[in-house]
Amino acid sequence: MLGIDYDGYRNHCLRVFNFCCALAGEGADADKIAVAAFFHDIGIWSDNTFDYIRPSQLLARRYLEHTKREAWGDEIEAMIGEHHKVSKYKLNPSWLVETFRKADWIDLSGGLLRCHLPDDFVTNVILAFPNAGFHKKLVALIVERFKTHPFSPLPMIKL
């Protein structure tokens, strides 16, 4: 499904996973973070769309049902649905949504945003899991989306 974008997406997921685990601290549910990390952008490829949040959520929900982890569904859907939220997520503070949102913004910014993670940690994660064209792919998708949806070029962004 990912084709030539496999390495870039895999590394993006691994960077987000590492940032989220570090932000969440000891005792965080790494399995939940891993599921959200894998599925959070996958709708771009599974449904061939840049309006990918809902397709990504549905695939995650199906996976959770298949693996008998339905109880995680609402939290994982929120992690996926809110990961491009610009402002702080406040609805369920015990969930990993806000932590995941910060982790994705760290990666999206190329490490310019650090959310109080140590500089050397962020740098080491970025070096360990190179971009492999992921951000370049996103820019190309934004340009294509803008051509057909000039008033909604970034449908995944929430205030």
DRENVEX-256375 format. One record per residue: residue in one letter; x, y, z of N, C-alpha, C in turn. Coordinates in Angstrom, 2 decimals. Layout:
r aa A | n_x X | n_y Y | n_z Z | ca_x X | ca_y Y | ca_z Z | c_x X | c_y Y | c_z Z
...
//
This chain:
r aa M | n_x 0.82 | n_y -1.20 | n_z 0.00 | ca_x 0.00 | ca_y 0.00 | ca_z 0.00 | c_x 0.86 | c_y 1.26 | c_z 0.00
r aa L | n_x 1.93 | n_y 1.28 | n_z 0.77 | ca_x 2.76 | ca_y 2.49 | ca_z 0.89 | c_x 3.77 | c_y 2.65 | c_z -0.24
r aa G | n_x 4.15 | n_y 1.55 | n_z -0.85 | ca_x 5.09 | ca_y 1.61 | ca_z -1.96 | c_x 6.36 | c_y 2.37 | c_z -1.62
r aa I | n_x 6.71 | n_y 3.34 | n_z -2.46 | ca_x 7.96 | ca_y 4.08 | ca_z -2.27 | c_x 7.92 | c_y 4.96 | c_z -1.02
r aa D | n_x 6.75 | n_y 5.16 | n_z -0.44 | ca_x 6.63 | ca_y 5.98 | ca_z 0.77 | c_x 6.81 | c_y 5.19 | c_z 2.06
r aa Y | n_x 7.06 | n_y 3.87 | n_z 1.93 | ca_x 7.15 | ca_y 3.01 | ca_z 3.11 | c_x 8.18 | c_y 3.50 | c_z 4.13
r aa D | n_x 9.42 | n_y 3.69 | n_z 3.70 | ca_x 10.47 | ca_y 4.09 | ca_z 4.64 | c_x 10.15 | c_y 5.43 | c_z 5.31
r aa G | n_x 9.69 | n_y 6.38 | n_z 4.53 | ca_x 9.36 | ca_y 7.69 | ca_z 5.08 | c_x 8.26 | c_y 7.61 | c_z 6.12
r aa Y | n_x 7.19 | n_y 6.87 | n_z 5.81 | ca_x 6.07 | ca_y 6.76 | ca_z 6.75 | c_x 6.48 | c_y 5.96 | c_z 7.98
r aa R | n_x 7.19 | n_y 4.85 | n_z 7.77 | ca_x 7.65 | ca_y 4.05 | ca_z 8.90 | c_x 8.49 | c_y 4.90 | c_z 9.85
r aa N | n_x 9.43 | n_y 5.66 | n_z 9.30 | ca_x 10.30 | ca_y 6.48 | ca_z 10.14 | c_x 9.53 | c_y 7.60 | c_z 10.83
r aa H | n_x 8.55 | n_y 8.18 | n_z 10.14 | ca_x 7.69 | ca_y 9.19 | ca_z 10.78 | c_x 6.97 | c_y 8.56 | c_z 11.98
r aa C | n_x 6.40 | n_y 7.39 | n_z 11.78 | ca_x 5.69 | ca_y 6.70 | ca_z 12.87 | c_x 6.64 | c_y 6.40 | c_z 14.03
r aa L | n_x 7.84 | n_y 5.97 | n_z 13.73 | ca_x 8.81 | ca_y 5.65 | ca_z 14.78 | c_x 9.27 | c_y 6.90 | c_z 15.52
r aa R | n_x 9.42 | n_y 8.00 | n_z 14.82 | ca_x 9.78 | ca_y 9.25 | ca_z 15.49 | c_x 8.66 | c_y 9.70 | c_z 16.42
r aa V | n_x 7.42 | n_y 9.69 | n_z 15.90 | ca_x 6.28 | ca_y 10.10 | ca_z 16.72 | c_x 6.15 | c_y 9.17 | c_z 17.93
r aa F | n_x 6.30 | n_y 7.87 | n_z 17.72 | ca_x 6.24 | ca_y 6.90 | ca_z 18.81 | c_x 7.27 | c_y 7.23 | c_z 19.89
r aa N | n_x 8.51 | n_y 7.45 | n_z 19.49 | ca_x 9.57 | ca_y 7.75 | ca_z 20.45 | c_x 9.33 | c_y 9.07 | c_z 21.18
r aa F | n_x 8.91 | n_y 10.09 | n_z 20.46 | ca_x 8.62 | ca_y 11.37 | ca_z 21.11 | c_x 7.46 | c_y 11.22 | c_z 22.09
r aa C | n_x 6.42 | n_y 10.51 | n_z 21.69 | ca_x 5.25 | ca_y 10.35 | ca_z 22.55 | c_x 5.61 | c_y 9.55 | c_z 23.81
r aa C | n_x 6.34 | n_y 8.47 | n_z 23.66 | ca_x 6.75 | ca_y 7.69 | ca_z 24.83 | c_x 7.58 | c_y 8.54 | c_z 25.78
r aa A | n_x 8.49 | n_y 9.33 | n_z 25.25 | ca_x 9.33 | ca_y 10.19 | ca_z 26.09 | c_x 8.50 | c_y 11.25 | c_z 26.80
r aa L | n_x 7.55 | n_y 11.85 | n_z 26.10 | ca_x 6.69 | ca_y 12.86 | ca_z 26.71 | c_x 5.78 | c_y 12.26 | c_z 27.77
r aa A | n_x 5.28 | n_y 11.05 | n_z 27.51 | ca_x 4.34 | ca_y 10.40 | ca_z 28.43 | c_x 5.03 | c_y 9.90 | c_z 29.68
r aa G | n_x 6.30 | n_y 9.54 | n_z 29.56 | ca_x 7.06 | ca_y 9.11 | ca_z 30.71 | c_x 6.85 | c_y 7.65 | c_z 31.08
r aa E | n_x 7.47 | n_y 7.28 | n_z 32.17 | ca_x 7.44 | ca_y 5.92 | ca_z 32.68 | c_x 6.00 | c_y 5.46 | c_z 32.90
r aa G | n_x 5.71 | n_y 4.25 | n_z 32.50 | ca_x 4.39 | ca_y 3.69 | ca_z 32.72 | c_x 3.37 | c_y 3.98 | c_z 31.63
r aa A | n_x 3.77 | n_y 4.73 | n_z 30.61 | ca_x 2.84 | ca_y 5.02 | ca_z 29.51 | c_x 2.54 | c_y 3.74 | c_z 28.75
r aa D | n_x 1.38 | n_y 3.66 | n_z 28.18 | ca_x 0.97 | ca_y 2.48 | ca_z 27.43 | c_x 1.56 | c_y 2.53 | c_z 26.02
r aa A | n_x 2.73 | n_y 1.94 | n_z 25.88 | ca_x 3.44 | ca_y 1.96 | ca_z 24.60 | c_x 2.64 | c_y 1.27 | c_z 23.49
r aa D | n_x 1.84 | n_y 0.27 | n_z 23.85 | ca_x 1.04 | ca_y -0.40 | ca_z 22.82 | c_x 0.00 | c_y 0.54 | c_z 22.22
r aa K | n_x -0.66 | n_y 1.33 | n_z 23.06 | ca_x -1.63 | ca_y 2.31 | ca_z 22.54 | c_x -0.93 | c_y 3.33 | c_z 21.65
r aa I | n_x 0.22 | n_y 3.78 | n_z 22.10 | ca_x 0.98 | ca_y 4.76 | ca_z 21.32 | c_x 1.38 | c_y 4.17 | c_z 19.97
r aa A | n_x 1.80 | n_y 2.90 | n_z 19.97 | ca_x 2.21 | ca_y 2.24 | ca_z 18.73 | c_x 1.05 | c_y 2.13 | c_z 17.75
r aa V | n_x -0.13 | n_y 1.76 | n_z 18.25 | ca_x -1.30 | ca_y 1.64 | ca_z 17.37 | c_x -1.65 | c_y 2.99 | c_z 16.77
r aa A | n_x -1.71 | n_y 4.02 | n_z 17.62 | ca_x -2.04 | ca_y 5.36 | ca_z 17.12 | c_x -0.99 | c_y 5.84 | c_z 16.13
r aa A | n_x 0.28 | n_y 5.59 | n_z 16.44 | ca_x 1.36 | ca_y 6.04 | ca_z 15.55 | c_x 1.23 | c_y 5.39 | c_z 14.17
r aa F | n_x 0.98 | n_y 4.09 | n_z 14.15 | ca_x 0.88 | ca_y 3.42 | ca_z 12.85 | c_x -0.30 | c_y 3.93 | c_z 12.04
r aa F | n_x -1.44 | n_y 4.10 | n_z 12.67 | ca_x -2.66 | ca_y 4.41 | ca_z 11.92 | c_x -2.91 | c_y 5.89 | c_z 11.69
r aa H | n_x -2.21 | n_y 6.79 | n_z 12.38 | ca_x -2.64 | ca_y 8.19 | ca_z 12.40 | c_x -2.68 | c_y 8.88 | c_z 11.03
r aa D | n_x -1.83 | n_y 8.51 | n_z 10.10 | ca_x -1.83 | ca_y 9.11 | ca_z 8.76 | c_x -2.08 | c_y 8.09 | c_z 7.65
r aa I | n_x -2.34 | n_y 6.86 | n_z 8.00 | ca_x -2.38 | ca_y 5.78 | ca_z 7.00 | c_x -3.48 | c_y 5.97 | c_z 5.95
r aa G | n_x -4.52 | n_y 6.72 | n_z 6.28 | ca_x -5.60 | ca_y 6.97 | ca_z 5.33 | c_x -5.15 | c_y 7.68 | c_z 4.06
r aa I | n_x -4.02 | n_y 8.38 | n_z 4.14 | ca_x -3.46 | ca_y 9.01 | ca_z 2.93 | c_x -3.27 | c_y 7.95 | c_z 1.85
r aa W | n_x -2.76 | n_y 6.78 | n_z 2.24 | ca_x -2.46 | ca_y 5.72 | ca_z 1.30 | c_x -3.61 | c_y 4.73 | c_z 1.15
r aa S | n_x -4.27 | n_y 4.37 | n_z 2.24 | ca_x -5.35 | ca_y 3.37 | ca_z 2.15 | c_x -6.52 | c_y 3.87 | c_z 1.33
r aa D | n_x -6.82 | n_y 5.16 | n_z 1.45 | ca_x -7.97 | ca_y 5.74 | ca_z 0.75 | c_x -7.57 | c_y 6.76 | c_z -0.31
r aa N | n_x -6.27 | n_y 6.89 | n_z -0.52 | ca_x -5.75 | ca_y 7.81 | ca_z -1.53 | c_x -6.37 | c_y 9.20 | c_z -1.40
r aa T | n_x -6.29 | n_y 9.75 | n_z -0.18 | ca_x -6.89 | ca_y 11.05 | ca_z 0.08 | c_x -6.05 | c_y 11.85 | c_z 1.07
r aa F | n_x -6.07 | n_y 13.15 | n_z 0.92 | ca_x -5.41 | ca_y 14.01 | ca_z 1.89 | c_x -6.37 | c_y 14.42 | c_z 3.00
r aa D | n_x -7.63 | n_y 14.03 | n_z 2.86 | ca_x -8.63 | ca_y 14.21 | ca_z 3.92 | c_x -8.72 | c_y 12.86 | c_z 4.63
r aa Y | n_x -7.67 | n_y 12.51 | n_z 5.33 | ca_x -7.39 | ca_y 11.14 | ca_z 5.73 | c_x -7.74 | c_y 10.79 | c_z 7.18
r aa I | n_x -8.18 | n_y 11.73 | n_z 7.97 | ca_x -8.39 | ca_y 11.45 | ca_z 9.40 | c_x -9.43 | c_y 10.34 | c_z 9.60
r aa R | n_x -10.62 | n_y 10.50 | n_z 9.04 | ca_x -11.67 | ca_y 9.50 | ca_z 9.25 | c_x -11.27 | c_y 8.13 | c_z 8.70
r aa P | n_x -10.73 | n_y 8.02 | n_z 7.49 | ca_x -10.28 | ca_y 6.70 | ca_z 7.04 | c_x -9.24 | c_y 6.07 | c_z 7.97
r aa S | n_x -8.34 | n_y 6.88 | n_z 8.50 | ca_x -7.33 | ca_y 6.37 | ca_z 9.43 | c_x -7.99 | c_y 5.86 | c_z 10.71
r aa Q | n_x -8.95 | n_y 6.61 | n_z 11.22 | ca_x -9.67 | ca_y 6.20 | ca_z 12.43 | c_x -10.42 | c_y 4.89 | c_z 12.21
r aa L | n_x -11.07 | n_y 4.76 | n_z 11.08 | ca_x -11.84 | ca_y 3.55 | ca_z 10.81 | c_x -10.93 | c_y 2.32 | c_z 10.70
r aa L | n_x -9.78 | n_y 2.47 | n_z 10.07 | ca_x -8.84 | ca_y 1.36 | ca_z 10.00 | c_x -8.31 | c_y 0.99 | c_z 11.38
r aa A | n_x -8.03 | n_y 1.98 | n_z 12.20 | ca_x -7.56 | ca_y 1.71 | ca_z 13.56 | c_x -8.64 | c_y 0.99 | c_z 14.36
r aa R | n_x -9.88 | n_y 1.45 | n_z 14.25 | ca_x -10.99 | ca_y 0.82 | ca_z 14.97 | c_x -11.15 | c_y -0.63 | c_z 14.53
r aa R | n_x -11.06 | n_y -0.89 | n_z 13.24 | ca_x -11.17 | ca_y -2.26 | ca_z 12.73 | c_x -10.04 | c_y -3.13 | c_z 13.29
r aa Y | n_x -8.83 | n_y -2.58 | n_z 13.32 | ca_x -7.69 | ca_y -3.32 | ca_z 13.88 | c_x -7.92 | c_y -3.63 | c_z 15.37
r aa L | n_x -8.39 | n_y -2.65 | n_z 16.12 | ca_x -8.64 | ca_y -2.86 | ca_z 17.55 | c_x -9.71 | c_y -3.92 | c_z 17.78
r aa E | n_x -10.73 | n_y -3.93 | n_z 16.96 | ca_x -11.77 | ca_y -4.97 | ca_z 17.07 | c_x -11.19 | c_y -6.34 | c_z 16.76
r aa H | n_x -10.37 | n_y -6.41 | n_z 15.72 | ca_x -9.76 | ca_y -7.67 | ca_z 15.31 | c_x -8.81 | c_y -8.21 | c_z 16.39
r aa T | n_x -8.16 | n_y -7.33 | n_z 17.12 | ca_x -7.19 | ca_y -7.75 | ca_z 18.15 | c_x -7.79 | c_y -7.72 | c_z 19.55
r aa K | n_x -9.11 | n_y -7.61 | n_z 19.63 | ca_x -9.83 | ca_y -7.66 | ca_z 20.92 | c_x -9.42 | c_y -6.54 | c_z 21.87
r aa R | n_x -9.18 | n_y -5.35 | n_z 21.32 | ca_x -8.84 | ca_y -4.19 | ca_z 22.14 | c_x -9.83 | c_y -3.04 | c_z 21.87
r aa E | n_x -11.09 | n_y -3.41 | n_z 21.73 | ca_x -12.12 | ca_y -2.43 | ca_z 21.44 | c_x -12.17 | c_y -1.32 | c_z 22.49
r aa A | n_x -11.81 | n_y -1.65 | n_z 23.73 | ca_x -11.86 | ca_y -0.67 | ca_z 24.82 | c_x -10.96 | c_y 0.53 | c_z 24.56
r aa W | n_x -9.97 | n_y 0.38 | n_z 23.72 | ca_x -9.07 | ca_y 1.49 | ca_z 23.39 | c_x -9.63 | c_y 2.39 | c_z 22.30
r aa G | n_x -10.72 | n_y 1.99 | n_z 21.68 | ca_x -11.21 | ca_y 2.63 | ca_z 20.46 | c_x -11.39 | c_y 4.13 | c_z 20.55
r aa D | n_x -12.09 | n_y 4.61 | n_z 21.57 | ca_x -12.36 | ca_y 6.04 | ca_z 21.66 | c_x -11.08 | c_y 6.85 | c_z 21.84
r aa E | n_x -10.18 | n_y 6.34 | n_z 22.68 | ca_x -8.92 | ca_y 7.06 | ca_z 22.91 | c_x -8.06 | c_y 7.08 | c_z 21.65
r aa I | n_x -7.94 | n_y 5.94 | n_z 20.97 | ca_x -7.13 | ca_y 5.88 | ca_z 19.75 | c_x -7.74 | c_y 6.78 | c_z 18.67
r aa E | n_x -9.07 | n_y 6.75 | n_z 18.53 | ca_x -9.71 | ca_y 7.63 | ca_z 17.55 | c_x -9.45 | c_y 9.09 | c_z 17.86
r aa A | n_x -9.48 | n_y 9.44 | n_z 19.15 | ca_x -9.19 | ca_y 10.83 | ca_z 19.53 | c_x -7.72 | c_y 11.17 | c_z 19.26
r aa M | n_x -6.81 | n_y 10.25 | n_z 19.52 | ca_x -5.39 | ca_y 10.49 | ca_z 19.25 | c_x -5.19 | c_y 10.79 | c_z 17.76
r aa I | n_x -5.87 | n_y 10.02 | n_z 16.92 | ca_x -5.75 | ca_y 10.22 | ca_z 15.48 | c_x -6.47 | c_y 11.51 | c_z 15.06
r aa G | n_x -7.67 | n_y 11.70 | n_z 15.57 | ca_x -8.49 | ca_y 12.84 | ca_z 15.15 | c_x -7.98 | c_y 14.19 | c_z 15.59
r aa E | n_x -7.23 | n_y 14.22 | n_z 16.68 | ca_x -6.76 | ca_y 15.49 | ca_z 17.24 | c_x -5.26 | c_y 15.73 | c_z 17.04
r aa H | n_x -4.58 | n_y 14.87 | n_z 16.31 | ca_x -3.12 | ca_y 14.99 | ca_z 16.25 | c_x -2.63 | c_y 16.22 | c_z 15.48
r aa H | n_x -3.49 | n_y 16.86 | n_z 14.71 | ca_x -3.10 | ca_y 18.12 | ca_z 14.05 | c_x -3.81 | c_y 19.32 | c_z 14.65
r aa K | n_x -4.35 | n_y 19.15 | n_z 15.83 | ca_x -5.00 | ca_y 20.26 | ca_z 16.54 | c_x -3.92 | c_y 21.28 | c_z 16.91
r aa V | n_x -4.20 | n_y 22.54 | n_z 16.65 | ca_x -3.22 | ca_y 23.60 | ca_z 16.92 | c_x -3.19 | c_y 23.93 | c_z 18.41
r aa S | n_x -4.35 | n_y 23.95 | n_z 19.03 | ca_x -4.42 | ca_y 24.27 | ca_z 20.47 | c_x -4.44 | c_y 22.99 | c_z 21.30
r aa K | n_x -4.28 | n_y 23.16 | n_z 22.58 | ca_x -4.20 | ca_y 22.03 | ca_z 23.51 | c_x -5.51 | c_y 21.23 | c_z 23.53
r aa Y | n_x -5.38 | n_y 19.92 | n_z 23.60 | ca_x -6.53 | ca_y 19.02 | ca_z 23.76 | c_x -6.82 | c_y 18.91 | c_z 25.24
r aa K | n_x -8.06 | n_y 19.20 | n_z 25.64 | ca_x -8.39 | ca_y 19.24 | ca_z 27.07 | c_x -9.50 | c_y 18.28 | c_z 27.49
r aa L | n_x -10.14 | n_y 17.61 | n_z 26.56 | ca_x -11.35 | ca_y 16.86 | ca_z 26.87 | c_x -11.14 | c_y 15.73 | c_z 27.88
r aa N | n_x -10.18 | n_y 14.86 | n_z 27.65 | ca_x -9.90 | ca_y 13.73 | ca_z 28.56 | c_x -8.43 | c_y 13.76 | c_z 28.94
r aa P | n_x -8.08 | n_y 14.48 | n_z 30.00 | ca_x -6.66 | ca_y 14.66 | ca_z 30.34 | c_x -5.91 | c_y 13.37 | c_z 30.65
r aa S | n_x -6.61 | n_y 12.31 | n_z 31.05 | ca_x -5.92 | ca_y 11.06 | ca_z 31.36 | c_x -5.56 | c_y 10.27 | c_z 30.10
r aa W | n_x -6.14 | n_y 10.64 | n_z 28.97 | ca_x -5.82 | ca_y 9.96 | ca_z 27.72 | c_x -4.50 | c_y 10.48 | c_z 27.17
r aa L | n_x -3.95 | n_y 9.77 | n_z 26.22 | ca_x -2.67 | ca_y 10.12 | ca_z 25.59 | c_x -2.81 | c_y 11.10 | c_z 24.42
r aa V | n_x -3.98 | n_y 11.67 | n_z 24.25 | ca_x -4.26 | ca_y 12.50 | ca_z 23.08 | c_x -3.34 | c_y 13.72 | c_z 23.01
r aa E | n_x -3.24 | n_y 14.47 | n_z 24.10 | ca_x -2.42 | ca_y 15.68 | ca_z 24.10 | c_x -0.94 | c_y 15.34 | c_z 23.92
r aa T | n_x -0.51 | n_y 14.29 | n_z 24.55 | ca_x 0.89 | ca_y 13.86 | ca_z 24.42 | c_x 1.19 | c_y 13.45 | c_z 22.98
r aa F | n_x 0.27 | n_y 12.72 | n_z 22.37 | ca_x 0.45 | ca_y 12.29 | ca_z 20.98 | c_x 0.44 | c_y 13.50 | c_z 20.04
r aa R | n_x -0.45 | n_y 14.44 | n_z 20.31 | ca_x -0.52 | ca_y 15.67 | ca_z 19.50 | c_x 0.83 | c_y 16.39 | c_z 19.53
r aa K | n_x 1.39 | n_y 16.54 | n_z 20.72 | ca_x 2.70 | ca_y 17.20 | ca_z 20.84 | c_x 3.78 | c_y 16.43 | c_z 20.09
r aa A | n_x 3.76 | n_y 15.11 | n_z 20.21 | ca_x 4.77 | ca_y 14.28 | ca_z 19.55 | c_x 4.73 | c_y 14.46 | c_z 18.04
r aa D | n_x 3.52 | n_y 14.50 | n_z 17.47 | ca_x 3.42 | ca_y 14.68 | ca_z 16.02 | c_x 3.87 | c_y 16.08 | c_z 15.61
r aa W | n_x 3.56 | n_y 17.09 | n_z 16.42 | ca_x 4.02 | ca_y 18.45 | ca_z 16.10 | c_x 5.54 | c_y 18.56 | c_z 16.19
r aa I | n_x 6.15 | n_y 17.84 | n_z 17.11 | ca_x 7.62 | ca_y 17.83 | ca_z 17.17 | c_x 8.17 | c_y 17.32 | c_z 15.83
r aa D | n_x 7.59 | n_y 16.22 | n_z 15.35 | ca_x 8.09 | ca_y 15.67 | ca_z 14.10 | c_x 7.74 | c_y 16.55 | c_z 12.91
r aa L | n_x 6.52 | n_y 17.04 | n_z 12.87 | ca_x 6.10 | ca_y 17.90 | ca_z 11.75 | c_x 6.99 | c_y 19.13 | c_z 11.64
r aa S | n_x 7.45 | n_y 19.64 | n_z 12.78 | ca_x 8.31 | ca_y 20.83 | ca_z 12.78 | c_x 9.78 | c_y 20.49 | c_z 12.52
r aa G | n_x 10.07 | n_y 19.23 | n_z 12.32 | ca_x 11.46 | ca_y 18.82 | ca_z 12.12 | c_x 12.31 | c_y 19.00 | c_z 13.36
r aa G | n_x 11.66 | n_y 18.98 | n_z 14.52 | ca_x 12.37 | ca_y 19.12 | ca_z 15.79 | c_x 12.51 | c_y 20.55 | c_z 16.26
r aa L | n_x 11.98 | n_y 21.52 | n_z 15.51 | ca_x 12.04 | ca_y 22.91 | ca_z 15.98 | c_x 11.21 | c_y 23.08 | c_z 17.24
r aa L | n_x 10.03 | n_y 22.46 | n_z 17.26 | ca_x 9.26 | ca_y 22.37 | ca_z 18.50 | c_x 9.80 | c_y 21.18 | c_z 19.27
r aa R | n_x 9.97 | n_y 21.33 | n_z 20.56 | ca_x 10.55 | ca_y 20.23 | ca_z 21.34 | c_x 9.68 | c_y 19.83 | c_z 22.53
r aa C | n_x 8.76 | n_y 20.69 | n_z 22.91 | ca_x 7.82 | ca_y 20.39 | ca_z 24.00 | c_x 8.53 | c_y 19.90 | c_z 25.25
r aa H | n_x 9.62 | n_y 20.54 | n_z 25.58 | ca_x 10.42 | ca_y 20.28 | ca_z 26.78 | c_x 11.22 | c_y 18.97 | c_z 26.73
r aa L | n_x 11.27 | n_y 18.31 | n_z 25.60 | ca_x 12.16 | ca_y 17.16 | ca_z 25.49 | c_x 13.59 | c_y 17.68 | c_z 25.31
r aa P | n_x 14.57 | n_y 16.96 | n_z 25.84 | ca_x 15.96 | ca_y 17.40 | ca_z 25.68 | c_x 16.37 | c_y 17.47 | c_z 24.21
r aa D | n_x 17.12 | n_y 18.50 | n_z 23.89 | ca_x 17.58 | ca_y 18.71 | ca_z 22.51 | c_x 18.27 | c_y 17.48 | c_z 21.94
r aa D | n_x 19.16 | n_y 16.87 | n_z 22.74 | ca_x 19.91 | ca_y 15.72 | ca_z 22.23 | c_x 19.00 | c_y 14.52 | c_z 21.97
r aa F | n_x 17.95 | n_y 14.35 | n_z 22.78 | ca_x 17.01 | ca_y 13.26 | ca_z 22.54 | c_x 16.30 | c_y 13.44 | c_z 21.20
r aa V | n_x 15.75 | n_y 14.63 | n_z 20.97 | ca_x 15.04 | ca_y 14.91 | ca_z 19.72 | c_x 15.98 | c_y 14.72 | c_z 18.53
r aa T | n_x 17.17 | n_y 15.26 | n_z 18.63 | ca_x 18.15 | ca_y 15.13 | ca_z 17.54 | c_x 18.49 | c_y 13.67 | c_z 17.28
r aa N | n_x 18.71 | n_y 12.89 | n_z 18.34 | ca_x 19.05 | ca_y 11.48 | ca_z 18.17 | c_x 17.93 | c_y 10.67 | c_z 17.53
r aa V | n_x 16.68 | n_y 10.97 | n_z 17.90 | ca_x 15.54 | ca_y 10.27 | ca_z 17.28 | c_x 15.47 | c_y 10.61 | c_z 15.79
r aa I | n_x 15.64 | n_y 11.88 | n_z 15.47 | ca_x 15.59 | ca_y 12.30 | ca_z 14.06 | c_x 16.72 | c_y 11.65 | c_z 13.26
r aa L | n_x 17.89 | n_y 11.55 | n_z 13.86 | ca_x 19.02 | ca_y 10.90 | ca_z 13.17 | c_x 18.81 | c_y 9.39 | c_z 13.04
r aa A | n_x 18.21 | n_y 8.77 | n_z 14.05 | ca_x 17.99 | ca_y 7.32 | ca_z 14.02 | c_x 16.95 | c_y 6.91 | c_z 12.98
r aa F | n_x 15.98 | n_y 7.79 | n_z 12.75 | ca_x 14.88 | ca_y 7.49 | ca_z 11.83 | c_x 14.77 | c_y 8.62 | c_z 10.81
r aa P | n_x 15.62 | n_y 8.59 | n_z 9.77 | ca_x 15.68 | ca_y 9.69 | ca_z 8.81 | c_x 14.35 | c_y 9.93 | c_z 8.09
r aa N | n_x 14.20 | n_y 11.14 | n_z 7.64 | ca_x 12.97 | ca_y 11.58 | ca_z 7.00 | c_x 12.59 | c_y 10.72 | c_z 5.79
r aa A | n_x 13.55 | n_y 10.32 | n_z 5.01 | ca_x 13.34 | ca_y 9.45 | ca_z 3.84 | c_x 12.24 | c_y 9.97 | c_z 2.92
r aa G | n_x 12.17 | n_y 11.29 | n_z 2.78 | ca_x 11.23 | ca_y 11.90 | ca_z 1.85 | c_x 9.83 | c_y 12.12 | c_z 2.39
r aa F | n_x 9.59 | n_y 11.83 | n_z 3.67 | ca_x 8.23 | ca_y 11.95 | ca_z 4.20 | c_x 7.69 | c_y 13.37 | c_z 4.13
r aa H | n_x 8.46 | n_y 14.34 | n_z 4.61 | ca_x 7.96 | ca_y 15.71 | ca_z 4.61 | c_x 7.85 | c_y 16.27 | c_z 3.18
r aa K | n_x 8.74 | n_y 15.83 | n_z 2.31 | ca_x 8.65 | ca_y 16.22 | ca_z 0.89 | c_x 7.34 | c_y 15.69 | c_z 0.29
r aa K | n_x 6.97 | n_y 14.47 | n_z 0.65 | ca_x 5.71 | ca_y 13.89 | ca_z 0.18 | c_x 4.53 | c_y 14.72 | c_z 0.69
r aa L | n_x 4.58 | n_y 15.14 | n_z 1.96 | ca_x 3.49 | ca_y 15.95 | ca_z 2.51 | c_x 3.35 | c_y 17.28 | c_z 1.76
r aa V | n_x 4.47 | n_y 17.91 | n_z 1.45 | ca_x 4.43 | ca_y 19.17 | ca_z 0.70 | c_x 3.78 | c_y 18.94 | c_z -0.67
r aa A | n_x 4.15 | n_y 17.87 | n_z -1.34 | ca_x 3.56 | ca_y 17.56 | ca_z -2.65 | c_x 2.06 | c_y 17.32 | c_z -2.52
r aa L | n_x 1.64 | n_y 16.64 | n_z -1.46 | ca_x 0.21 | ca_y 16.40 | ca_z -1.25 | c_x -0.53 | c_y 17.70 | c_z -0.97
r aa I | n_x 0.09 | n_y 18.59 | n_z -0.21 | ca_x -0.53 | ca_y 19.89 | ca_z 0.08 | c_x -0.71 | c_y 20.69 | c_z -1.21
r aa V | n_x 0.30 | n_y 20.70 | n_z -2.06 | ca_x 0.22 | ca_y 21.43 | ca_z -3.33 | c_x -0.91 | c_y 20.86 | c_z -4.19
r aa E | n_x -0.98 | n_y 19.54 | n_z -4.29 | ca_x -2.04 | ca_y 18.91 | ca_z -5.09 | c_x -3.42 | c_y 19.20 | c_z -4.50
r aa R | n_x -3.53 | n_y 19.12 | n_z -3.18 | ca_x -4.81 | ca_y 19.40 | ca_z -2.52 | c_x -5.24 | c_y 20.84 | c_z -2.78
r aa F | n_x -4.29 | n_y 21.76 | n_z -2.72 | ca_x -4.60 | ca_y 23.18 | ca_z -2.92 | c_x -5.16 | c_y 23.43 | c_z -4.33
r aa K | n_x -4.66 | n_y 22.69 | n_z -5.31 | ca_x -5.13 | ca_y 22.86 | ca_z -6.69 | c_x -6.61 | c_y 22.52 | c_z -6.83
r aa T | n_x -7.07 | n_y 21.52 | n_z -6.09 | ca_x -8.46 | ca_y 21.08 | ca_z -6.22 | c_x -9.36 | c_y 21.58 | c_z -5.10
r aa H | n_x -8.78 | n_y 21.97 | n_z -3.97 | ca_x -9.55 | ca_y 22.45 | ca_z -2.82 | c_x -8.88 | c_y 23.70 | c_z -2.24
r aa P | n_x -8.86 | n_y 24.80 | n_z -2.99 | ca_x -8.12 | ca_y 25.99 | ca_z -2.54 | c_x -8.64 | c_y 26.59 | c_z -1.23
r aa F | n_x -9.88 | n_y 26.31 | n_z -0.87 | ca_x -10.42 | ca_y 26.85 | ca_z 0.37 | c_x -10.35 | c_y 25.84 | c_z 1.52
r aa S | n_x -9.79 | n_y 24.67 | n_z 1.25 | ca_x -9.63 | ca_y 23.64 | ca_z 2.28 | c_x -8.36 | c_y 22.83 | c_z 1.99
r aa P | n_x -7.20 | n_y 23.51 | n_z 1.95 | ca_x -5.98 | ca_y 22.79 | ca_z 1.59 | c_x -5.47 | c_y 21.85 | c_z 2.69
r aa L | n_x -5.85 | n_y 22.11 | n_z 3.94 | ca_x -5.37 | ca_y 21.29 | ca_z 5.07 | c_x -6.57 | c_y 20.82 | c_z 5.90
r aa P | n_x -7.32 | n_y 19.84 | n_z 5.40 | ca_x -8.56 | ca_y 19.45 | ca_z 6.07 | c_x -8.35 | c_y 18.80 | c_z 7.44
r aa M | n_x -7.13 | n_y 18.38 | n_z 7.74 | ca_x -6.87 | ca_y 17.69 | ca_z 9.00 | c_x -6.56 | c_y 18.66 | c_z 10.15
r aa I | n_x -6.31 | n_y 19.91 | n_z 9.86 | ca_x -5.95 | ca_y 20.89 | ca_z 10.89 | c_x -7.20 | c_y 21.32 | c_z 11.66
r aa K | n_x -7.07 | n_y 21.32 | n_z 12.98 | ca_x -8.14 | ca_y 21.81 | ca_z 13.86 | c_x -7.57 | c_y 22.90 | c_z 14.74
r aa L | n_x -8.40 | n_y 23.86 | n_z 15.05 | ca_x -7.96 | ca_y 24.92 | ca_z 15.96 | c_x -8.14 | c_y 24.43 | c_z 17.37
//
